[in-house]
């Protein structure tokens, strides 16, 4: 029997305004109380039209076809939270 244990606190958290705000608020409270820990988001599950690249980040599906557009600055990548439907929470030391 194999044991599947991962190093996350929560998984499949919906990526919406409320959950992002709650994580930010928790981090602010941790900072005020001088905690050694922070919550870190890792975005998962690309939205339609996006895919994982080689290094695990979420990029538009046409990123490698038109990569020069992104390098030149004629096209910008949207923030990562706009490219994912879910995220996982990890606990990290500051």
N, C-alpha and C positions, 0 to 999 in steps of 0.2 A: 504494500500500500504506500503510495507516494504522498508526501505532505507538501501542499502548496501554500507556502507562507510568503507574503510580500512585505516590503518595507514601507507601507503606506498606512495612514490613519484611516482615511475614507477613500472609497473608490466609486466611480460613476456618479459623482456629484453633478447635478445639472448646472450648466454654464449659463447663468442668467444674472441679472443685476443684483438680486437679493443675496444669492450665495456668495458672489464676489464681495459684496459689501460686508457680509458677516465675517468673512476671512480677514478683510482689511481691518474691521473693527476689533476682532480678536487680537490681531497683531499689534494694534495701537495699545490695547489694554495690557498686553504682555510687555510692550516697551515701557509703558508708564510704571509697571510694577517691577521693572528691572529683571525680567525673566531671562534666562539663558536661551530660551527656545522661541522659535517663530514658526508659523505655518507657511508652507511653500506650495504653490499650485503648480501642477504639471498638466498641461492641456492634452486631451486625448480625443479621439474620434473626430476626424476632420468632417467639416460640413460638405455638402454637395459642391463639387467644383474644386475641392482641395484634396491633397494627398500628403502622405508622409514622404519626406525626402530621405536621402541616405543616412543622415545623422539624426533622424527622429523628429525633426521639426516639421510643422505643417506649412506647406507652400501651395500656391495655385497649381493646378494640373498643367498649365502651359508655362510654368516657370522655366523649365529647361529649354523649351523651344524659343522663348523670348527673354532669355536671361539677360541679354545685353540691355534691354529696356529697363530692367530693375537696377542694373549696375550704373547705367547712365543717369538714373533718377527720373526718367520720363514716366515710369510707373512705380508706385510705392506699394509695398506689402501692407495690408491692413494689420492692426495690432493683433497679437496672437489670440487674444480672447474672442476676437470676431471670427476666427478661423476654426474654432472647435465647438463641439456640442457638449462635451463633458470635461471634467477635470478630476484629478486625484489630489489628495492632500497629504503632504509629507511633513514630518516634524524635523527641524534642523536646528543646530546650534548656531548662535550668531557669531 
